[in-house]
Amino acid sequence: MTTTVSANRKGDRRERELVNALDDAGFAVMRAPASGAATERELPDVLAGDGETFYAIEAKSSAGDPIYLTGEEVESLLFFARNFGAKARIAVRFDREDWYFFHPGDLYTTDAGSYRVKKETALADGTDFPEFVGETEKVRLDEVGGSEDGVDPETEERREVLEAVRDGYMPVQDALDVL
């Protein structure tokens, strides 16, 4: 019982942390006081909006293990978001990492109908917090440098270095020295 209570307290603390971070980023935000199993109505953990975009967010955290959501949790989130006029998002946070956001349709679906997010998936494919709140925009490696026509040599060299790191031909420290 204490493990469940401890996990619930940690989950509550993480939800409050997310609410505070969204508030600091200028969103109107609230934590649904009856989210989860506290009510028969399925509510998202967090509602947030910036006057233009509104989100219904299901927040999950983990020490390092993959994060699982039941099919019912995701279906309830999508139902609420659609009826509320919000965008449904799954927010995940692994210990010593920031929050990462996913559209439910972008999550891996298990054979049993659950949804799973691994830490490496969150870091590689998730929308990080600064991008989510509009502070930055993610640029993928294949977008760096654009087309071969008209690319200056310095940009091309940076792209080649980044590709060498991605493909495992160059250690990150060597790339930092080059760049």
Secondary structure, DSSP 8 states (H G I E B T S, - for coil): -HHHHHHHHHHHHHHHHHHHHHHHTT-EEEE-TT-GGGSSS---SEEEE-SS-EEEEEEEEESSS-EEE-HHHHHHHHHHHHHHT-EEEEEEEETTS-EEEE-GGGSEE-TTS-EEE-HHHHHHHSEEHHHHTTS-----GGGTT--STT--HHHHHHHHHHHHHHTTSS-HHHHHHH-
